[in-house]
């Protein structure tokens, strides 16, 4: 049991490393007065959104805290765990976004004064703060709560808190960023014919704020809850199968994963003419190799004497998750990077108009679901065949063991994107924008890979939590001849569609308001197009903020109330069907949406690089429309489905005592 104290100690190391990276970023010069002014607008908008969002979240958290406290079979200990999970999730998002909004202007200035290598270093350091905050707070929360309560079922409340905040963060941030992005693109690029991130566009600051609240804070909360959920499921099942050794193994393994991620960060380096994508991949591969070696040693140490396979089966389960996680990232890259045929085909289709652009992008997204699903199936079967139900949870832990470096690589993207926007708005030389554009293009791919990784981990985490739920309610199997199970299956299958419709509609509604506001300013503010009149950025920021906060409530309630209602009214078997249906349709939808959106985005960038007529051509206009359709696909609805399926499962697990008959 004493070994468990190693985990919070490593968590503290991760947070100290995050503090070191934050200070390192802060020491970099911000650049010109104009750059500082623009950066301050982005910082103020981002923090204003978070403050208002957290007020809404505080109300929800307080209500659910009371519900958990008075629910039979749960009580104050579970409620306290929930509160800690919610608070830690908020902290992870806050720390990550605070530093990201510092790093963007410093990345732009590093590109201006020192070249690509320094700019890459600043952007990656900013993203790594998010990664280290997530894993540090996650491992501290799970391990310390287990040390205090010594009961795996109680710490499921910590996962519920993390999932609840993650859903609001992802949905709210996603609506915010895409309302601004769509409005800025359709009126600025298509109607007014001005470049992306042009300071004359009133929505441009809101767009840059959105990159932070959606792609940094929202993404961090998403993977925080996956990380926590996988650990909780492994601890819960490990306690049943192997006792304290089954608890210690995944926790210590995840702790070593944090150290491997820290080591991986030191491999992000290269010359100004190097390939940023390659150096970021190197960091991931180094961390992954370290984890493979350590996983084998720890499996033998903790489980060698009590496992039927002497720990080898559990190692294979972990390895399957880790390898499939990296493989899904690579598959995502193939379907979303401009270096491969799928994106080039969409760009080619853009020559015949927006309709063929959209058709081609939808097809790419649908194709892209097959191989990740095959990978997930292989991981599930390998894990179960070699290590039983405990192996499924270990596969999820394996996939997320190096999530610290994965998040760092992902969060690097929006920082680079913001740096390009600041360079454009501050009127920096073209070669500066050239550097930030190259970093941003890599960032689009790393973001798509991160989304693929998040979806794969969501599938395994939700499945592991589902196994924990089945153990909690004594559900040995799901009978497909039972009409209650079938009813739950159909309801669960429909849930991601309803959820996606609500979030897509929210983006459309908010974007419409944004478009009208941008058009109004173009018409009524004297000298705005000549550059002598100043746009009203604050109104556009407020439109996105208000829309995001208003529209995130109903999707969030669905994720909590649907499993509760199904379990209470139809029983634990029907709820099992609901979770199974949501898992299957949700994972497929999430992959398709994320990859269609990523492919449309990079097809547009491929054309902007000079292909098929370049910027301003008819193909470019069609590609902008495709990218605009893809914006809520890849940054709002798609990523939010990950959290939907995990939150529905963790709600079912936490409230399992209510569904037992």
C-alpha positions in Angstrom: 0.0 0.0 0.0 2.9 2.3 0.7 3.8 2.2 -3.0 0.7 4.1 -3.7 2.3 7.2 -2.3 4.6 7.2 -5.3 1.7 8.3 -7.5 0.9 11.7 -5.9 4.6 12.4 -5.7 4.9 11.9 -9.4 1.8 14.0 -9.9 3.5 16.8 -7.9 6.5 16.4 -10.2 4.3 16.9 -13.3 2.8 20.0 -11.8 6.2 21.4 -10.9 7.4 20.7 -14.5 4.3 22.5 -15.8 5.2 25.5 -13.6 8.8 25.4 -14.9 7.5 25.3 -18.5 5.0 28.2 -17.7 7.9 30.3 -16.4 10.0 29.4 -19.4 7.2 30.7 -21.7 6.7 33.8 -19.6 10.4 34.8 -20.0 10.1 35.0 -23.8 9.6 38.5 -25.2 6.1 39.3 -26.3 7.2 41.5 -29.2 5.9 44.8 -30.5 3.2 47.0 -28.8 0.7 46.0 -31.5 1.4 42.3 -30.8 0.9 42.9 -27.1 -2.4 44.7 -27.7 -3.8 42.0 -29.8 -2.7 39.3 -27.4 -4.4 41.1 -24.5 -7.7 41.1 -26.4 -7.4 37.3 -26.8 -6.4 36.8 -23.2 -9.2 38.9 -21.8 -11.8 37.3 -24.0 -10.7 33.8 -23.1 -10.6 34.4 -19.4 -13.9 36.2 -19.5 -15.5 33.2 -21.1 -14.0 30.8 -18.6 -15.2 32.9 -15.7 -18.8 33.0 -17.0 -18.7 29.3 -17.9 -17.5 28.4 -14.4 -20.4 30.2 -12.8 -22.9 28.0 -14.8 -20.8 24.9 -13.9 -20.7 25.8 -10.2 -24.5 25.8 -10.1 -24.7 22.3 -11.8 -21.9 21.0 -9.5 -23.7 22.2 -6.4 -27.0 20.6 -7.4 -25.3 17.2 -8.2 -23.3 17.4 -5.0 -26.5 17.5 -3.0 -28.1 14.8 -5.1 -25.1 12.4 -4.6 -25.1 13.3 -0.8 -28.7 12.2 -0.2 -28.8 9.3 -2.7 -29.1 5.9 -1.0 -25.9 3.8 -1.4 -23.8 6.8 -2.3 -23.5 9.5 0.3 -21.2 12.3 1.3 -17.9 10.4 0.5 -18.9 9.9 -3.2 -20.2 13.5 -3.3 -16.8 14.8 -2.0 -15.0 12.7 -4.7 -17.3 14.2 -7.3 -16.5 17.8 -6.1 -12.8 17.1 -6.2 -13.0 15.7 -9.7 -15.0 18.7 -10.9 -12.5 21.1 -9.3 -9.5 19.4 -10.6 -10.9 19.3 -14.1 -11.6 23.1 -13.9 -8.0 23.6 -12.7 -6.5 21.6 -15.5 -8.4 23.6 -18.2 -7.7 26.9 -16.4 -3.9 26.3 -16.1 -3.6 25.1 -19.7 -5.5 28.0 -21.3 -3.8 30.6 -19.1 -0.4 29.6 -20.5 -1.7 29.0 -24.0 -2.9 32.6 -24.2 0.6 33.7 -23.1 2.4 31.4 -25.5 0.6 32.4 -28.7 2.1 36.0 -28.9 5.5 34.7 -27.8 5.4 32.0 -30.5 4.8 34.7 -33.1 7.6 36.9 -31.7 10.0 33.9 -31.6 9.2 33.3 -35.3 9.9 37.0 -36.0 13.2 37.2 -34.1 14.6 33.6 -34.0 13.0 31.4 -36.6 11.1 28.2 -36.7 13.0 26.2 -34.1 12.4 28.7 -31.3 8.8 29.2 -32.3 8.2 25.5 -32.2 9.8 25.3 -28.7 7.6 28.1 -27.3 4.4 26.7 -28.8 5.2 23.1 -27.6 6.1 24.3 -24.1 2.8 26.1 -23.9 0.9 22.9 -24.9 3.0 20.8 -22.5 1.7 22.8 -19.6 -1.8 21.5 -20.5 -0.5 18.0 -20.8 1.3 18.0 -17.5 -1.6 19.7 -15.6 -4.0 17.0 -16.8 -1.9 14.0 -15.8 -0.6 15.6 -12.6 -4.0 16.5 -11.3 -5.5 13.2 -12.5 -3.0 10.9 -10.8 -3.1 13.0 -7.6 -6.9 12.9 -7.5 -7.3 9.1 -8.0 -4.4 8.0 -5.8 -5.1 10.4 -2.9 -8.8 9.7 -2.8 -8.1 5.9 -2.8 -5.6 6.4 0.0 -8.2 8.3 2.0 -11.3 6.2 1.4 -9.6 2.8 0.5 -12.7 2.0 -1.6 -12.6 1.9 -5.4 -16.4 2.5 -5.7 -16.2 5.8 -3.9 -13.6 7.3 -6.3 -16.0 6.7 -9.2 -17.4 10.1 -8.0 -14.1 11.7 -9.0 -14.6 10.4 -12.5 -18.2 11.8 -12.6 -16.9 15.2 -11.6 -14.2 15.1 -14.3 -16.7 14.0 -17.0 -19.4 16.6 -16.1 -17.0 19.5 -16.4 -15.4 18.0 -19.5 -18.8 17.9 -21.3 -19.6 21.5 -20.5 -16.1 22.5 -21.4 -16.1 20.7 -24.8 -19.6 21.7 -25.8 -19.4 25.3 -24.6 -15.9 25.8 -26.0 -16.8 24.1 -29.2 -19.9 26.2 -29.8 -17.9 29.3 -29.0 -15.0 28.7 -31.3 -17.0 27.5 -34.3 -19.6 30.3 -34.1 -16.7 32.8 -34.4 -14.8 30.8 -37.0 -17.8 30.3 -39.3 -18.8 33.9 -39.0 -15.3 35.2 -39.6 -14.8 32.9 -42.6 -18.1 33.3 -44.5 -18.2 37.1 -44.2 -14.5 37.8 -44.2 -13.1 35.3 -46.7 -16.0 34.6 -49.0 -18.0 37.8 -49.0 -15.4 40.5 -48.3 -12.5 38.7 -49.9 -10.1 39.6 -47.1 -7.5 37.2 -45.7 -7.9 35.0 -42.7 -7.1 36.8 -39.4 -7.3 40.2 -41.1 -7.7 42.8 -38.3 -10.5 44.5 -40.3 -12.7 41.5 -39.5 -14.7 42.1 -36.3 -15.0 38.3 -35.6 -11.2 37.7 -35.8 -10.5 38.1 -32.0 -13.5 35.9 -31.1 -12.1 33.3 -33.5 -8.7 33.4 -31.8 -10.3 33.3 -28.4 -12.3 30.2 -29.5 -9.1 28.3 -30.4 -8.2 28.5 -26.7 -11.5 27.8 -25.0 -12.3 25.0 -27.4 -9.1 23.4 -28.6 -7.0 23.9 -25.4 -9.3 24.0 -22.3 -12.0 21.9 -23.9 -9.6 19.3 -25.3 -7.7 19.2 -22.0 -10.9 18.5 -20.0 -11.8 15.8 -22.5 -8.6 13.8 -22.1 -8.5 14.5 -18.4 -11.8 12.6 -18.0 -10.6 9.8 -20.3 -7.4 9.5 -18.2 -9.2 9.5 -14.9 -12.0 7.2 -16.2 -9.5 4.6 -17.5 -7.7 4.6 -14.2 -10.9 4.3 -12.1 -12.1 1.4 -14.2 -8.8 -0.4 -13.9 -8.6 0.3 -10.1 -12.2 -0.9 -9.7 -11.8 -4.1 -11.7 -8.3 -4.7 -10.4 -9.5 -4.6 -6.8 -12.1 -7.3 -7.7 -9.7 -9.6 -9.6 -6.3 -9.2 -7.8 -6.9 -7.1 -4.7 -4.4 -4.4 -3.8 -1.9 -5.6 -6.4 -4.6 -5.0 -9.1 -5.0 -1.5 -7.8 -1.4 -0.7 -7.5 -0.4 -1.9 -11.0 -2.4 0.6 -13.1 -1.7 3.5 -10.8 2.1 3.0 -10.7 2.1 2.3 -14.4 0.3 5.6 -15.1 2.8 7.4 -12.8 5.7 6.0 -14.8 3.8 7.2 -18.0 4.0 10.7 -16.6 7.7 10.5 -16.2 8.0 9.0 -19.8 6.0 11.9 -21.1 8.3 14.4 -19.3 11.3 12.7 -20.9 9.6 12.8 -24.3 9.3 16.6 -24.1 13.1 17.0 -24.3 13.1 15.4 -27.8 11.1 18.2 -29.3 14.0 20.0 -31.1 15.3 20.6 -34.6 16.8 23.1 -36.9 15.0 25.9 -38.7 14.8 23.8 -41.9 13.7 20.7 -40.0 10.3 19.0 -40.1 8.2 20.1 -37.0 5.9 17.1 -37.5 8.8 14.6 -37.3 10.2 16.1 -34.2 6.8 16.0 -32.5 6.3 12.4 -33.5 9.8 11.6 -32.1 8.6 12.8 -28.7 5.6 10.5 -28.8 7.6 7.5 -30.0 10.3 7.9 -27.3 7.6 8.1 -24.6 5.8 5.1 -26.1 9.0 2.9 -26.2 9.8 3.8 -22.5 6.3 2.7 -21.6 6.5 -0.6 -23.4 9.7 -1.6 -21.4 8.3 -0.4 -18.1 4.9 -2.0 -18.6 6.6 -5.4 -19.0 8.7 -5.0 -15.9 5.8 -3.8 -13.7 3.5 -6.5 -14.9 6.0 -9.1 -13.8 6.6 -7.3 -10.5 3.0 -6.8 -9.5 1.2 -9.7 -11.1 3.9 -12.3 -11.8 3.0 -14.4 -8.8 -0.8 -14.1 -8.9 -1.7 -13.9 -12.6 -2.4 -17.1 -14.6 0.0 -15.8 -17.3 2.6 -14.6 -14.8 1.8 -11.0 -15.8 2.5 -11.5 -19.5 -1.2 -11.4 -20.4 -1.7 -8.1 -18.6 1.4 -6.7 -20.4 -0.1 -7.8 -23.8 -3.4 -6.0 -22.8 -1.5 -2.8 -22.1 0.6 -3.1 -25.2 -2.5 -3.6 -27.4 -4.0 -0.4 -26.1 -0.8 1.6 -26.5 -0.1 0.3 -30.0 -3.7 0.8 -31.2 -3.7 4.3 -29.8 -0.6 5.3 -31.8 -2.0 3.4 -34.8 -5.3 5.3 -34.7 -3.4 8.5 -34.7 -1.4 7.5 -37.8 -4.6 6.3 -39.5 -6.2 9.7 -38.7 -3.2 11.4 -40.2 -3.5 9.4 -43.5 -7.1 10.6 -43.9 -6.7 14.2 -42.8 -3.2 15.3 -43.8 -2.6 17.1 -47.1 0.4 14.8 -47.7 -2.0 11.9 -48.5 -4.5 11.2 -51.3 -7.8 11.7 -49.4 -7.3 15.4 -48.8 -5.8 15.9 -52.3 -9.0 14.3 -53.7 -11.2 16.6 -51.8 -9.2 19.6 -53.1 -9.5 18.3 -56.6 -13.3 17.9 -56.2 -13.4 21.6 -55.1 -12.8 22.6 -58.7 -16.5 21.6 -59.5 -18.0 23.4 -56.6 -18.9 23.3 -52.9 -21.4 20.4 -53.3 -18.7 18.0 -54.6 -16.3 19.2 -51.9 -18.9 18.3 -49.2 -19.8 14.9 -50.8 -16.1 13.9 -51.1 -15.4 15.0 -47.5 -18.3 13.0 -46.1 -17.1 9.9 -48.0 -13.5 10.3 -46.6 -14.9 10.6 -43.1 -17.0 7.4 -43.6 -14.1 5.5 -45.0 -12.0 6.6 -42.1 -14.2 4.8 -39.5 -13.3 1.3 -40.6 -9.6 0.9 -39.7 -9.9 2.6 -36.3 -12.8 0.3 -35.4 -10.8 -2.7 -36.5 -7.9 -1.5 -34.3 -10.3 -1.0 -31.3 -11.7 -4.5 -31.9 -8.2 -6.0 -32.0 -7.3 -4.2 -28.7 -10.5 -5.4 -27.0 -10.1 -9.0 -28.1 -6.4 -9.2 -27.3 -6.9 -7.6 -23.9 -9.8 -9.9 -23.0 -8.2 -13.1 -24.4 -4.9 -12.5 -22.5 -6.2 -10.8 -19.3 -10.0 -11.1 -19.0 -12.2 -8.2 -18.1 -9.3 -6.6 -16.2 -7.4 -6.6 -19.4 -10.0 -4.3 -21.1 -9.4 -1.7 -18.5 -5.6 -2.1 -18.8 -5.8 -1.6 -22.6 -7.5 1.8 -21.9 -4.8 2.6 -19.4 -2.1 1.6 -21.9 -3.6 3.8 -24.6 -3.6 6.8 -22.2 -0.4 6.1 -20.4 1.5 8.7 -22.4 -1.4 11.1 -22.6 0.8 13.9 -21.1 2.8 14.0 -24.3 -0.2 13.5 -26.5 -2.0 16.5 -25.1 1.2 18.6 -25.4 1.4 17.8 -29.1 -2.3 18.5 -29.6 -2.4 21.8 -27.6 0.6 23.0 -29.6 -1.7 23.3 -32.6 -4.1 26.1 -31.5 -1.2 28.0 -30.0 0.5 28.0 -33.4 -2.8 28.9 -35.0 -3.2 31.9 -32.7 0.4 32.9 -33.4 -0.4 33.1 -37.1 -3.4 35.2 -36.4 -1.4 37.6 -34.3 1.3 37.8 -37.0 -1.3 38.7 -39.6 -3.1 41.3 -37.4 0.1 42.9 -36.3 1.3 43.3 -39.9 4.5 41.2 -39.4 6.6 40.3 -42.4 5.4 37.6 -44.7 8.3 35.2 -43.7 7.0 35.3 -40.1 3.5 34.2 -41.3 5.2 31.6 -43.4 6.8 30.1 -40.3 3.6 30.2 -38.3 1.6 28.8 -41.2 4.0 25.8 -41.4 3.6 25.3 -37.7 -0.2 25.7 -38.0 -0.4 23.1 -40.8 1.4 20.6 -38.6 -0.9 21.7 -35.8 -4.0 20.8 -37.9 -2.6 17.3 -38.4 -1.6 16.9 -34.7 -5.0 18.1 -33.7 -6.7 15.6 -36.0 -4.4 12.9 -34.6 -5.3 14.0 -31.1 -9.0 13.8 -31.8 -8.5 10.3 -33.2 -6.6 9.3 -30.1 -9.3 10.8 -27.9 -12.0 8.9 -29.7 -10.1 5.6 -29.5 -9.4 6.2 -25.8 -13.1 7.1 -25.3 -14.2 3.8 -26.8 -11.9 1.7 -24.6 -12.5 3.8 -21.5 -16.3 3.7 -21.9 -16.1 -0.1 -22.5 -14.0 -0.5 -19.4 -16.4 1.6 -17.3 -19.3 -0.4 -18.9 -17.6 -3.6 -17.6 -17.3 -2.0 -14.2 -21.0 -1.1 -14.3 -22.0 -4.6 -15.3 -20.0 -5.9 -12.3 -21.7 -3.4 -10.0 -25.3 -4.3 -10.9 -24.6 -8.0 -11.4 -25.2 -7.9 -15.2 -23.6 -11.1 -16.6 -24.8 -10.6 -20.2 -27.1 -8.5 -22.4 -30.0 -10.5 -23.8 -30.8 -9.2 -27.3 -34.1 -11.1 -27.2 -35.2 -9.0 -24.2 -37.5 -6.2 -25.4 -36.2 -3.9 -22.6 -32.7 -4.4 -23.8 -33.6 -3.7 -27.4 -35.5 -0.5 -26.3 -32.4 0.7 -24.5 -30.2 -0.3 -27.4 -32.2 1.9 -29.8 -32.4 4.8 -27.4 -28.7 4.7 -26.9 -28.0 4.5 -30.6 -30.2 7.6 -31.1 -28.5 9.6 -28.3 -25.4 10.7 -30.2 -27.6 11.8 -33.1 -29.8 14.0 -30.9 -26.7 15.3 -29.1 -25.0 16.2 -32.4 -28.1 17.8 -33.8 -28.3 20.1 -30.8 -24.7 21.1 -30.9 -24.6 21.6 -34.7 -27.8 23.7 -34.5 -26.2 25.7 -31.7 -23.2 26.5 -33.9 -25.5 27.4 -36.8 -27.7 29.7 -34.7 -24.7 31.4 -33.1 -22.8 31.7 -36.4 -25.9 33.3 -38.0 -25.9 36.0 -35.3 -22.2 36.5 -35.8 -22.5 36.8 -39.5 -25.2 39.5 -39.2 -23.0 41.4 -36.7 -19.9 41.3 -38.9 -22.0 42.4 -42.0 -23.5 45.2 -39.9 -20.1 46.5 -38.8 -18.7 46.4 -42.4 -21.6 48.5 -43.5 -21.9 51.0 -40.6 -18.3 51.6 -39.3 -16.6 54.2 -41.4 -13.2 53.3 -42.8 -13.3 49.7 -41.6 -12.3 48.3 -44.9 -9.7 50.9 -45.5 -8.1 50.1 -42.1 -8.8 53.6 -40.6 -11.9 52.5 -38.7 -11.6 50.1 -35.7 -13.9 47.1 -35.6 -15.9 46.3 -32.5 -14.3 43.1 -31.4 -15.9 43.0 -28.0 -19.5 42.6 -29.4 -18.4 39.5 -31.4 -16.7 38.0 -28.4 -19.9 38.5 -26.4 -22.1 36.9 -29.0 -20.0 33.7 -29.0 -19.8 33.7 -25.2 -23.6 34.1 -24.7 -24.5 31.6 -27.3 -22.0 29.0 -26.0 -23.2 29.2 -22.4 -26.9 29.2 -23.3 -26.7 26.3 -25.8 -24.4 23.9 -23.7 -27.0 23.3 -21.0 -29.5 21.0 -22.8 -26.8 18.6 -24.3 -25.2 18.4 -20.8 -28.5 17.5 -19.2 -29.2 14.7 -21.8 -25.9 13.0 -20.9 -26.9 12.8 -17.2 -30.7 12.4 -17.3 -31.0 9.8 -20.1 -29.1 7.0 -18.3 -30.7 7.9 -15.0 -34.2 7.8 -16.5 -33.5 4.6 -18.4 -32.1 2.8 -15.4 -34.9 3.9 -13.0 -37.8 3.3 -15.4 -36.6 0.4 -17.5 -34.0 -1.3 -15.3 -30.3 -2.2 -15.3 -30.6 -4.5 -18.4 -32.2 -1.7 -20.5 -29.5 0.7 -19.3 -26.9 -1.8 -20.4 -28.5 -1.8 -23.8 -28.6 2.0 -23.8 -24.8 2.2 -23.1 -24.0 -0.4 -25.7 -26.1 1.4 -28.4 -24.5 4.8 -27.5 -21.0 3.4 -27.6 -21.3 1.9 -31.0 -23.1 4.7 -32.8 -21.2 7.4 -30.8 -17.7 6.1 -31.7 -18.6 5.8 -35.4 -20.1 9.2 -35.5 -17.2 10.8 -33.6 -14.6 9.3 -36.0 -16.5 10.3 -39.1 -17.2 13.9 -38.0 -13.7 14.5 -36.7 -12.0 13.2 -39.9 -14.4 14.7 -42.4 -13.8 18.1 -40.7 -10.1 17.6 -40.5 -9.9 16.6 -44.2 -12.0 19.6 -45.3 -9.8 22.0 -43.3 -6.6 20.7 -44.8 -8.0 20.5 -48.3 -8.6 24.3 -48.0 -5.1 24.8 -46.7 -3.7 22.7 -49.5 -5.4 24.9 -52.1 -4.2 28.0 -50.2 -0.7 26.7 -50.7 -1.1 27.2 -54.5 -2.9 24.0 -55.7 -5.9 24.2 -58.0 -5.7 27.9 -58.5 -4.7 28.9 -55.0 -6.3 31.6 -52.8 -9.3 33.5 -54.4 -10.0 30.8 -57.0 -13.3 29.1 -57.4 -11.9 25.9 -55.9 -10.7 27.9 -52.9 -14.2 29.4 -52.4 -15.7 25.9 -52.5 -13.1 24.6 -50.1 -13.9 27.4 -47.7 -17.5 26.3 -47.7 -16.4 22.7 -47.1 -14.2 23.8 -44.2 -17.0 25.8 -42.8 -19.3 22.8 -42.7 -16.5 20.8 -41.2 -15.9 23.3 -38.4 -18.7 22.2 -36.1 -18.1 18.6 -37.2 -14.5 18.4 -36.0 -14.4 20.9 -33.2 -17.9 20.8 -31.6 -20.1 17.8 -32.2 -17.5 15.2 -33.0 -15.2 15.7 -29.9 -18.2 16.2 -27.6 -19.6 12.7 -28.5 -16.5 11.2 -26.8 -17.5 12.8 -23.6 -21.2 11.9 -24.0 -20.5 8.2 -24.2 -18.1 8.3 -21.2 -20.3 10.5 -19.1 -23.4 8.3 -19.7 -21.3 5.3 -18.6 -19.8 6.9 -15.5 -23.3 8.2 -14.5 -24.6 4.7 -14.8 -21.7 3.3 -12.7 -21.9 5.9 -9.9 -25.7 5.6 -9.6 -25.6 1.8 -10.0 -27.1 1.2 -6.5 -30.3 2.7 -7.6 -30.8 0.3 -10.5 -30.3 -3.0 -8.7 -33.5 -5.0 -8.2 
